[in-house]
């Protein structure tokens, strides 16, 4: 097992005496915060799916690399996120999810997993390599392919997640940069099982014999981002040590930071429409039998920040910032044309709109080394599409006994719905809305302890003018106030070699007609860990179980990639049980798992759905291995 930490002096200098340092950028990319690099064997069986890094409970289309929707409402994508890419957000490689390295020798991680079935399978390949160019300069590459080949008719995906990252931090100056290419191709999109009752009864001998709703649909979502942030200390706190070894300091740290980000996202959808419209759709706006839709969002943003003080030493540190963001939205839309030769002709036409957003922000923070650790951050939009939007985020925490953090966090936000939520036109959907900005007030109390391996959170969210997607996958505004209550608990228990990792999510929505959530989602991993041959081999053997209580889980609209309300079928109380074996030999980790073992068992049957009408996979094996190279 490798544990790595980043030890920072004066907030900028890397401790080059350590073999490996790892950290992430927080506080709007102005601070290093160390993160552990854990190469243990536990949860290796989940390594094939990067979405597990963002949560444990999803509504899923049922194949790796396709759409996901957080069951946990508090984790769902922000309304400002590109509408047609939200279903892929848990997979994305982004700057704020990047782990930066500083390492004395090159570090490489190589992994592979597969479902070893001839006719259908899922495969994952990932390579991450990083090394230093100098004691203070590091660069790395991260490359990942996810693929799913058909089990159910017309369901196939191919995903490429690739990126570069670099960092340099020495003395007064630091720079960090990332470039990420996230490409999700749904080569075949079947719209789900056509006859759910037949599927539940097990009427067919083979799963690929069940009829599906779409035969020729496919989609493509791509997310490209380039990001860089630089920081320079104009003045620094001075440290001195006397002959007795006592260290004192004087003065203030004054820094300037500049960030530049550019990105492009697009979603394309293709289908062939015959005289009988699929039940997936309610309308079709072209006269031809070929549907080609596309929507794009492009943005370039820059942020300048002035930072006074250092939260590691000062009672109060402050950061003021200003930013500009250029946004472009475009879509291919059907337009009616009056033509004497071809009356009622409908052609496709590209529509584009531009916005320039300008915002100001203020950030205040208390000392991280004090009894209380607190942060207040606020941002207000002066101009642009998001004019008059604002958000305020606060966190207050206190460390108890050196083991446990106890605290409160909250947010107050007014956010205009995404551009494509307001207006959109395509082959199957048209809307032109004038929704009010959505007011969201969130609060959460938490107790966290790394030493006790425990995390407890109790929260509430009040939302006014909530935007939801109705049973026809159209956007609607709820004309009443909405309240969501939630509680989360995770705890690791250990007795001798027996281990049990448990996560519980409880949620309650006051308006199930627009937001339907399961009352509870439960995940429990129970395993025996054994060290053999003087620690040369470490093995885990056990089982995972996951289920939710019954509720009207979301449907999924392939044409837009949106998860929407459905009121026909309740889903839940199906126990997904996986048996796994994993072991570590030096720098190699291997696992084998037998998944969904209760499929077709009398009390479980074929009700292995998490979204309607998309079944998950039946019983199957999965094999995988991970190599670490660090010499």
Buried (B, 14 or more C-beta within 10 A) or exposed (E): EBEBBBEBEBBBBBEEEBEBBBBBBEBBBBBBEBBEBEBBBBBBBBBBBBBBEBBBBBBBBBBBBBBBBBBBBBBBBEBBBBBBBBBBBBBBBBBEEBBBBBBBEEBBBBBBBBBEEEEBBBBBBBBBBBBBEEEBBBBBEBBBBBBBBBBBBBBBBBBBBBBBBBBBBBEBEBBBBBBBBBBBBBBBBBBBBBBBEBBBEEEEEEBBEBEBBBBBBBBBBBBBBBBBBBBBBEEBBEEEEEEEEEEEBEEBBBBEBBBBBBBBBBBBBBBEBEEEEBEBBEEBBBEBEEBBBBBBBBBBBBBEBBBBBBBBBBEEBBBBBBBBBBBBBBBBBBEEEEEEEEEEEBBBEEBEEEBEBBBBBBBBBBBBEEEEBBBBBBBBBEEBBBBEBBBBBBBBBBBEEEEBBBBBBBBBBBBBBBBBBBBBBBBBBBBEBEBEBBBBBBBBBBBBBEEEEBBBBBBBBBBBBBBBBBEBBBBBBBEEEBEBEBBBBBBBEEEEEEBBBBBBBBBEBBBEEBBBBBBBBBBBBBBEBEEEEEEEEBBBBBBBBBBBBEBBBBBBBBBBBBBBBBEEEBBBBBBBBBBBBBBBEEBEBBBBBBBBBBBEEEEBBBBBBBBBBBBBBEBBEBBBBBBBEBE
